Amino acid sequence: MTATQRRNLIAELDQQGLSAAAIASQLGCSQRTVHRARSKRRAAGDTWTWTAPEPDEAAIERAAAGDPPAELTWVERRAAIEQCERWGLPVRVIAARVGCTTETVYYARRRAAA
């Protein structure tokens, strides 16, 4: 596969809403390659921008209740963390329920505060 073909495939998968990690695993390249291809498209004048996937409310509720699905997206993870924060749960409990590290919970807090 040539570099141009790879960039075109990245653009197609990118417009489907796949994450850089998902695109990289499908094409057998690194996430950095995906990010570079995105940057080149922007520099070339491509005005299309990536948007976050729509969260699944059921997945958010399951994760907040302590039964996170295997394919929890980062948008859903942050929403579940926010839900647990509204309930007043401590960081360790939130991390255990959502299935992430305490650092991820702290990071989500900082992002929400910004």
BAROFI-455964 format. One line per field, with one value per atom (N, C-alpha, C): residue number from 1; residue in three letters; atom name; y, x, z. Coordinates in nm, 4 decimals. Example, Ala and Ser with C-alpha at 12.3 -4.5 7.8 and 13.67 -1.06 7.14 Angstrom:
! residues 2
gumar <- 1 1 1 2 2 2
vogu <- ALA ALA ALA SER SER SER
mivo <- N CA C N CA C
Y <- -0.5690 -0.4500 -0.3300 -0.2250 -0.1060 0.0030
X <- 1.3190 1.2300 1.3200 1.2850 1.3670 1.2900
Z <- 0.7800 0.7800 0.7800 0.7080 0.7140 0.7870
This chain:
! residues 114
gumar <- 1 1 1 2 2 2 3 3 3 4 4 4 5 5 5 6 6 6 7 7 7 8 8 8 9 9 9 10 10 10 11 11 11 12 12 12 13 13 13 14 14 14 15 15 15 16 16 16 17 17 17 18 18 18 19 19 19 20 20 20 21 21 21 22 22 22 23 23 23 24 24 24 25 25 25 26 26 26 27 27 27 28 28 28 29 29 29 30 30 30 31 31 31 32 32 32 33 33 33 34 34 34 35 35 35 36 36 36 37 37 37 38 38 38 39 39 39 40 40 40 41 41 41 42 42 42 43 43 43 44 44 44 45 45 45 46 46 46 47 47 47 48 48 48 49 49 49 50 50 50 51 51 51 52 52 52 53 53 53 54 54 54 55 55 55 56 56 56 57 57 57 58 58 58 59 59 59 60 60 60 61 61 61 62 62 62 63 63 63 64 64 64 65 65 65 66 66 66 67 67 67 68 68 68 69 69 69 70 70 70 71 71 71 72 72 72 73 73 73 74 74 74 75 75 75 76 76 76 77 77 77 78 78 78 79 79 79 80 80 80 81 81 81 82 82 82 83 83 83 84 84 84 85 85 85 86 86 86 87 87 87 88 88 88 89 89 89 90 90 90 91 91 91 92 92 92 93 93 93 94 94 94 95 95 95 96 96 96 97 97 97 98 98 98 99 99 99 100 100 100 101 101 101 102 102 102 103 103 103 104 104 104 105 105 105 106 106 106 107 107 107 108 108 108 109 109 109 110 110 110 111 111 111 112 112 112 113 113 113 114 114 114
vogu <- MET MET MET THR THR THR ALA ALA ALA THR THR THR GLN GLN GLN ARG ARG ARG ARG ARG ARG ASN ASN ASN LEU LEU LEU ILE ILE ILE ALA ALA ALA GLU GLU GLU LEU LEU LEU ASP ASP ASP GLN GLN GLN GLN GLN GLN GLY GLY GLY LEU LEU LEU SER SER SER ALA ALA ALA ALA ALA ALA ALA ALA ALA ILE ILE ILE ALA ALA ALA SER SER SER GLN GLN GLN LEU LEU LEU GLY GLY GLY CYS CYS CYS SER SER SER GLN GLN GLN ARG ARG ARG THR THR THR VAL VAL VAL HIS HIS HIS ARG ARG ARG ALA ALA ALA ARG ARG ARG SER SER SER LYS LYS LYS ARG ARG ARG ARG ARG ARG ALA ALA ALA ALA ALA ALA GLY GLY GLY ASP ASP ASP THR THR THR TRP TRP TRP THR THR THR TRP TRP TRP THR THR THR ALA ALA ALA PRO PRO PRO GLU GLU GLU PRO PRO PRO ASP ASP ASP GLU GLU GLU ALA ALA ALA ALA ALA ALA ILE ILE ILE GLU GLU GLU ARG ARG ARG ALA ALA ALA ALA ALA ALA ALA ALA ALA GLY GLY GLY ASP ASP ASP PRO PRO PRO PRO PRO PRO ALA ALA ALA GLU GLU GLU LEU LEU LEU THR THR THR TRP TRP TRP VAL VAL VAL GLU GLU GLU ARG ARG ARG ARG ARG ARG ALA ALA ALA ALA ALA ALA ILE ILE ILE GLU GLU GLU GLN GLN GLN CYS CYS CYS GLU GLU GLU ARG ARG ARG TRP TRP TRP GLY GLY GLY LEU LEU LEU PRO PRO PRO VAL VAL VAL ARG ARG ARG VAL VAL VAL ILE ILE ILE ALA ALA ALA ALA ALA ALA ARG ARG ARG VAL VAL VAL GLY GLY GLY CYS CYS CYS THR THR THR THR THR THR GLU GLU GLU THR THR THR VAL VAL VAL TYR TYR TYR TYR TYR TYR ALA ALA ALA ARG ARG ARG ARG ARG ARG ARG ARG ARG ALA ALA ALA ALA ALA ALA ALA ALA ALA
mivo <- N CA C N CA C N CA C N CA C N CA C N CA C N CA C N CA C N CA C N CA C N CA C N CA C N CA C N CA C N CA C N CA C N CA C N CA C N CA C N CA C N CA C N CA C N CA C N CA C N CA C N CA C N CA C N CA C N CA C N CA C N CA C N CA C N CA C N CA C N CA C N CA C N CA C N CA C N CA C N CA C N CA C N CA C N CA C N CA C N CA C N CA C N CA C N CA C N CA C N CA C N CA C N CA C N CA C N CA C N CA C N CA C N CA C N CA C N CA C N CA C N CA C N CA C N CA C N CA C N CA C N CA C N CA C N CA C N CA C N CA C N CA C N CA C N CA C N CA C N CA C N CA C N CA C N CA C N CA C N CA C N CA C N CA C N CA C N CA C N CA C N CA C N CA C N CA C N CA C N CA C N CA C N CA C N CA C N CA C N CA C N CA C N CA C N CA C N CA C N CA C N CA C N CA C N CA C N CA C N CA C N CA C N CA C N CA C N CA C N CA C N CA C N CA C N CA C N CA C
Y <- -0.1171 0.0000 0.1241 0.2162 0.3386 0.4364 0.5381 0.6386 0.7129 0.7391 0.8087 0.7232 0.5952 0.5044 0.4979 0.4921 0.4867 0.6146 0.7304 0.8568 0.8615 0.8108 0.8086 0.7158 0.5999 0.5083 0.5697 0.6369 0.7038 0.8083 0.8840 0.9862 0.9236 0.8118 0.7438 0.6951 0.6283 0.5755 0.6878 0.7961 0.9118 0.9719 0.9814 1.0393 0.9482 0.8217 0.7302 0.7470 0.8270 0.8545 0.7626 0.6844 0.5942 0.6726 0.6239 0.6883 0.6583 0.7332 0.7113 0.5707 0.5224 0.3880 0.2817 0.2986 0.2011 0.2008 0.3204 0.3295 0.2644 0.2946 0.2391 0.0871 0.0316 -0.1148 -0.1785 -0.1132 -0.1686 -0.1662 -0.0584 -0.0441 -0.0976 -0.1355 -0.1876 -0.0810 0.0390 0.1477 0.2055 0.3065 0.3662 0.4778 0.5146 0.6259 0.7556 0.7644 0.8831 0.9004 0.7905 0.7959 0.8531 0.8118 0.8626 1.0123 1.0543 1.1970 1.2795 1.2260 1.2967 1.3101 1.2051 1.2108 1.3151 1.3227 1.4256 1.5652 1.5851 1.7158 1.7538 1.6583 1.6861 1.7247 1.6595 1.6945 1.8365 1.8732 2.0096 2.1116 2.0810 2.1716 2.1859 2.0825 2.0853 2.1550 2.1962 2.2704 2.1889 2.0661 1.9842 2.0426 2.0898 2.1572 2.0620 1.9348 1.8394 1.8200 1.8227 1.8010 1.6826 1.6146 1.4986 1.5419 1.4707 1.4973 1.3735 1.3963 1.2858 1.1999 1.0679 0.9816 1.0075 0.9810 0.9981 0.8948 0.9383 0.8426 0.7563 0.6358 0.5423 0.5576 0.6075 0.6351 0.5084 0.3965 0.2708 0.2305 0.2522 0.2199 0.3097 0.4360 0.5290 0.4851 0.4497 0.4052 0.2769 0.1834 0.0582 0.0840 0.1708 0.1997 0.2696 0.3635 0.4345 0.3403 0.2381 0.1419 0.0349 0.0311 -0.0657 -0.1830 -0.1810 -0.2890 -0.2313 -0.1802 -0.1160 -0.2159 -0.1794 -0.2678 -0.2749 -0.3774 -0.3962 -0.2856 -0.2357 -0.1341 0.0037 0.0524 0.1838 0.2899 0.3862 0.4914 0.5945 0.6801 0.7805 0.8808 0.9080 0.9999 0.9394 0.8120 0.7431 0.7311 0.7057 0.6944 0.8264 0.9360 1.0672 1.0978 1.0628 1.0863 1.0021 0.8784 0.7921 0.8467 0.8982 0.9582 1.0800 1.1640 1.2814 1.2405 1.1340 1.0850 1.0420 0.9669 0.9220 1.0404 1.1417 1.2614 1.3323 1.3378 1.3997 1.3241 1.1937 1.1134 1.1303 1.1949 1.2200 1.1027 1.0142 0.8971 0.9361 0.8701 0.8966 0.8470 0.9006 0.8714 0.7223 0.6552 0.5107 0.4303 0.4667 0.3956 0.4223 0.5476 0.5816 0.5008 0.4974 0.4235 0.2754 0.2182 0.0763 0.0510 0.1399 0.1212 0.1350 0.2372 0.2665 0.1761 0.1194 0.0307 0.1050 0.2063 0.2842 0.3089 0.3851 0.4169 0.5443 0.5665 0.6906 0.8114 0.7935 0.9034 0.9457 0.8490 0.8811 0.9638 0.9322 1.0090 1.1513 1.1669 1.3000 1.3787 1.3112 1.3761 1.4242 1.3403 1.3786 1.4974 1.5020 1.6173 1.7450 1.7364 1.8550 1.9017 1.8068 1.8428 1.9061 1.8546 1.9092 2.0489 2.0745 2.2050 2.3112 2.2668 2.3638 2.4273
X <- 0.0850 0.0000 0.0900 0.0611 0.1413 0.0947 0.1747 0.1406 0.0125 -0.0051 -0.1256 -0.2495 -0.2389 -0.3520 -0.3859 -0.2818 -0.3043 -0.3746 -0.3285 -0.3920 -0.5382 -0.5673 -0.7054 -0.7924 -0.7388 -0.8133 -0.8351 -0.7331 -0.7465 -0.8570 -0.8611 -0.9653 -1.1046 -1.1197 -1.2497 -1.2931 -1.2012 -1.2350 -1.2556 -1.1824 -1.1950 -1.3341 -1.3853 -1.5173 -1.6293 -1.5975 -1.6961 -1.7040 -1.6138 -1.6168 -1.5305 -1.4436 -1.3567 -1.2456 -1.2025 -1.0928 -0.9601 -0.8577 -0.7245 -0.6754 -0.7053 -0.6626 -0.7314 -0.8604 -0.9339 -0.8841 -0.8578 -0.8066 -0.6692 -0.5840 -0.4483 -0.4506 -0.5382 -0.5427 -0.5969 -0.6907 -0.7449 -0.6428 -0.5629 -0.4683 -0.3297 -0.3059 -0.1751 -0.0677 -0.1058 -0.0087 -0.0191 0.0589 0.0565 -0.0482 -0.0866 -0.1797 -0.1154 0.0150 0.0873 0.0722 0.0731 0.0528 -0.0854 -0.1854 -0.3216 -0.3262 -0.2642 -0.2639 -0.1904 -0.0803 -0.0069 -0.0923 -0.1645 -0.2508 -0.3607 -0.4164 -0.5170 -0.4570 -0.3364 -0.2703 -0.2444 -0.2009 -0.1750 -0.3029 -0.4136 -0.5410 -0.5820 -0.5651 -0.5992 -0.5102 -0.3803 -0.2871 -0.3202 -0.3759 -0.4123 -0.5460 -0.6122 -0.7372 -0.8626 -0.8517 -0.9697 -1.0397 -1.1620 -1.2321 -1.3108 -1.3174 -1.3902 -1.3169 -1.3890 -1.3274 -1.3932 -1.3144 -1.3624 -1.4532 -1.5613 -1.6510 -1.6579 -1.6785 -1.6874 -1.8098 -1.7990 -1.9140 -2.0241 -2.1459 -2.2601 -2.2519 -2.2657 -2.2576 -2.3831 -2.3641 -2.4739 -2.5162 -2.6369 -2.6849 -2.6898 -2.7245 -2.7301 -2.5909 -2.4897 -2.3515 -2.3056 -2.3462 -2.3103 -2.3729 -2.4998 -2.5691 -2.5078 -2.4761 -2.4136 -2.2791 -2.1982 -2.0655 -2.0765 -2.1673 -2.1847 -2.2349 -2.3102 -2.3623 -2.2598 -2.1466 -2.0424 -2.0316 -2.1035 -2.0992 -2.0666 -1.9426 -1.9110 -1.9027 -1.9555 -1.9416 -1.7967 -1.7619 -1.6235 -1.5796 -1.6680 -1.6340 -1.6843 -1.6382 -1.6777 -1.5900 -1.6521 -1.5743 -1.5309 -1.4357 -1.3874 -1.4965 -1.5872 -1.6984 -1.7904 -1.8199 -1.9067 -1.8382 -1.7077 -1.6334 -1.6389 -1.6153 -1.6206 -1.7602 -1.8625 -1.9997 -2.0323 -1.9835 -2.0064 -1.9334 -1.8130 -1.7377 -1.8119 -1.8634 -1.9404 -2.0648 -2.1320 -2.2507 -2.2146 -2.1072 -2.0635 -2.0222 -1.9620 -1.9232 -2.0470 -2.1518 -2.2778 -2.3362 -2.3131 -2.3602 -2.2731 -2.1580 -2.0686 -1.9805 -1.9524 -1.8690 -1.7216 -1.6409 -1.4974 -1.4276 -1.3098 -1.2361 -1.2090 -1.1684 -1.1389 -1.2627 -1.3750 -1.4991 -1.5389 -1.5245 -1.5567 -1.4688 -1.3385 -1.2462 -1.2824 -1.3178 -1.3544 -1.4840 -1.5819 -1.7089 -1.6954 -1.6222 -1.6122 -1.5105 -1.4187 -1.3188 -1.1997 -1.1547 -1.0386 -0.9491 -0.8440 -0.7539 -0.8006 -0.7475 -0.7804 -0.7263 -0.6145 -0.5587 -0.6557 -0.7250 -0.8233 -0.9363 -0.9777 -1.0835 -1.0358 -0.9138 -0.8590 -0.8476 -0.8051 -0.7918 -0.9291 -1.0301 -1.1661 -1.2164 -1.1820 -1.2196 -1.1565 -1.0264 -0.9560 -1.0143 -1.0480 -1.1061 -1.2441 -1.3227 -1.4562 -1.4492 -1.3478 -1.3326 -1.2817 -1.2160 -1.1565 -1.2592
Z <- 0.0000 0.0000 0.0000 -0.0886 -0.0943 0.0133 0.0361 0.1373 0.0995 -0.0281 -0.0741 -0.0523 -0.0817 -0.0592 0.0891 0.1742 0.3178 0.3659 0.3175 0.3574 0.3140 0.1945 0.1473 0.2322 0.2677 0.3548 0.4920 0.5437 0.6741 0.6664 0.5567 0.5405 0.5387 0.4678 0.4620 0.5993 0.6696 0.8019 0.9024 0.8855 0.9732 0.9623 0.8410 0.8199 0.8699 0.8924 0.9509 1.1014 1.1578 1.3006 1.3845 1.3213 1.3967 1.4655 1.5781 1.6510 1.5826 1.6213 1.5649 1.5974 1.7174 1.7564 1.6709 1.6457 1.5645 1.4200 1.3675 1.2305 1.2213 1.3180 1.3176 1.3245 1.4076 1.4187 1.2913 1.2240 1.1001 0.9873 0.9820 0.8716 0.9030 1.0287 1.0662 1.0698 1.1124 1.1247 1.2660 1.2947 1.4278 1.4340 1.5559 1.5733 1.5252 1.5409 1.4948 1.3437 1.2697 1.1251 1.0939 1.1699 1.1499 1.1786 1.2885 1.3228 1.2171 1.1644 1.0584 0.9322 0.8982 0.7796 0.7984 0.9185 0.9480 0.9314 0.9827 0.9735 0.8284 0.7478 0.6068 0.5341 0.5674 0.5053 0.5416 0.6688 0.7108 0.6406 0.6297 0.5627 0.4145 0.3546 0.2132 0.1893 0.2961 0.2811 0.3010 0.3463 0.3737 0.4958 0.4779 0.5867 0.6753 0.6367 0.7195 0.8509 0.9614 1.0917 1.1596 1.2380 1.3103 1.4231 1.4454 1.5571 1.6442 1.7690 1.8639 1.8320 1.8505 1.8249 1.9268 1.8867 1.9767 2.0886 2.2134 2.3240 2.3335 2.3803 2.4032 2.5492 2.5701 2.7065 2.7926 2.7312 2.8064 2.8539 2.7698 2.8083 2.9222 2.9185 3.0259 3.1577 3.1545 3.2766 3.3312 3.2406 3.2862 3.3512 3.2894 3.3440 3.4787 3.4912 3.6182 3.7276 3.6886 3.7859 3.8232 3.7519 3.7859 3.6922 3.5807 3.4826 3.3452 3.3257 3.1982 3.0838 2.9668 2.8508 2.8057 2.7319 2.6874 2.5927 2.5098 2.4102 2.4534 2.5661 2.6160 2.5499 2.4806 2.4159 2.5188 2.4794 2.5739 2.6069 2.5145 2.5404 2.6465 2.6311 2.7277 2.8630 2.8628 2.9880 3.0654 2.9949 3.0625 3.1144 3.0384 3.0830 3.2065 3.2096 3.3261 3.4483 3.4273 3.5375 3.5909 3.5006 3.5426 3.6206 3.5755 3.6466 3.7889 3.8022 3.9349 4.0223 3.9621 4.0369 4.0894 4.0075 4.0536 4.1720 4.1745 4.2869 4.4108 4.3951 4.5074 4.5459 4.4518 4.4814 4.4858 4.5699 4.5735 4.4462 4.4220 4.2997 4.2831 4.3876 4.3755 4.3375 4.3935 4.3626 4.2174 4.1738 4.0349 3.9395 3.9665 3.8806 3.8752 3.9884 3.9916 3.9145 3.9292 3.8601 3.7089 3.6658 3.5233 3.4551 3.5320 3.4737 3.4178 3.4920 3.4482 3.5697 3.5509 3.6619 3.7308 3.8498 3.9211 3.8445 3.7749 3.6947 3.5841 3.5269 3.4237 3.4822 3.6033 3.6697 3.6961 3.7454 3.7702 3.6394 3.5347 3.4041 3.3554 3.3695 3.3264 3.4074 3.5345 3.6186 3.5676 3.5364 3.4871 3.3547 3.2664 3.1369 3.1543 3.2482 3.2710 3.3307 3.4120 3.4762 3.3784 3.2729 3.1770 3.0888
